[in-house]
Amino acid sequence: MRSPTKSKQPRVAIQRLYRGLHGYYDLSGDEEDRILRARSSSMYGEIMPAATEALLDHLNLGPKDVLYDLGSGLGKFVIQAAMSRPLKKCVGIELASSRARIAREMLHEVRRAGLLETKDVHLEEGDFMRHDLSDATAIYTCSTAFPATLVDRMVFRLSSLKKGLLLASVRDLDDNPYFEQVDELRLDMSWKRRSRVYIYRLIRSRRI
Ligand SMILES: C[S@@+](CC[C@H](N)C(=O)[O-])C[C@H]1O[C@@H](n2cnc3c(N)ncnc32)[C@H](O)[C@@H]1O
C-alpha cells in the first residue's frame, strides 16, 4: 500500500505517490497489438508535476468543467488535476491495460486518503476514439507520438463537441476550420524541458 503525502501541494503528493513507479516498461504483445489495431502509438512520456500545475492554472478550470486526458498513461495528470481543484468531473482514458490498472490503483489510494478535491474522477481503460466525450469542456492530450492520421481523426471527432471547448495538445494541429490556437506554453515534459504545448479553442462545432 502506498501512502500519498498529506502535503497541501498536489505536485508534491503526486511525486511521493508514484515514487519508483514509471510507465517506461515494455507492454505485453497483446497490449501492443491492441494499440496497433487502434492505429495509434504506445510510446510513453509524461508531463512533469510542476508543468501540470502551470497548465491547470492557465486553463483556469472550475466546478462546471469536465476535463479529459486522452491517453492518460499512469494517470498522473488526472489525479493531480483532481487533487488541485474541484471540477465537475475528471476522466483519463488509456488503451494499455497495465497502465490503466496502475492508474486506477493510484486513484484508489488518493481517494482513500481523502485527497481529492474533485469527487467524480475516472481512470478508464479504452480507446479515446471510441469513448463518449460529449460532456468535455477541456481536454489535454500528450499527443507527440500519435501518428498524424490519428491526430487528424481526433481533431475531426473533437470538433463535434461543445463550442468553447479548450484543447491542450503537446502536438500542434494542422490548420482546420474548427479549432483556433489561443496560446502556446512552454512546459517541462519527461523527455524535454520547455516543450511547446498548444492551447486551442473550439470555435466552430459540428454539433447540431
Ligand atoms: C505520451 S503518454 C501520455 C501520458 C499522460 N497523459 C501524461 O501526459 O503524463 C500517451 C499514452 O496514450 C496512450 N494511447 C495511445 N493511443 C491511445 C488511444 N487511442 N486511446 C487511449 N490511449 C491511447 C498510450 O498507451 C500512452 O500511454
The ligand as an ORCA input file, in Angstrom:
! r2SCAN-3c Opt
* xyz 0 1
  C       2.755     10.027    -24.003
  S       1.693      9.049    -22.954
  C       0.911     10.334    -22.003
  C       0.675     10.055    -20.528
  C      -0.030     11.181    -19.760
  N      -1.164     11.720    -20.473
  C       0.909     12.307    -19.419
  O       0.981     13.273    -20.181
  O       1.579     12.251    -18.400
  C       0.436      8.669    -24.172
  C      -0.438      7.492    -23.793
  O      -1.514      7.393    -24.745
  C      -1.887      6.028    -24.841
  N      -2.709      5.874    -26.048
  C      -2.301      5.877    -27.343
  N      -3.365      5.791    -28.165
  C      -4.483      5.728    -27.392
  C      -5.875      5.623    -27.671
  N      -6.337      5.582    -28.926
  N      -6.726      5.604    -26.611
  C      -6.269      5.660    -25.334
  N      -4.954      5.745    -25.014
  C      -4.062      5.793    -26.028
  C      -0.544      5.306    -24.846
  O      -0.677      3.947    -24.474
  C       0.255      6.141    -23.815
  O       0.190      5.566    -22.533
*
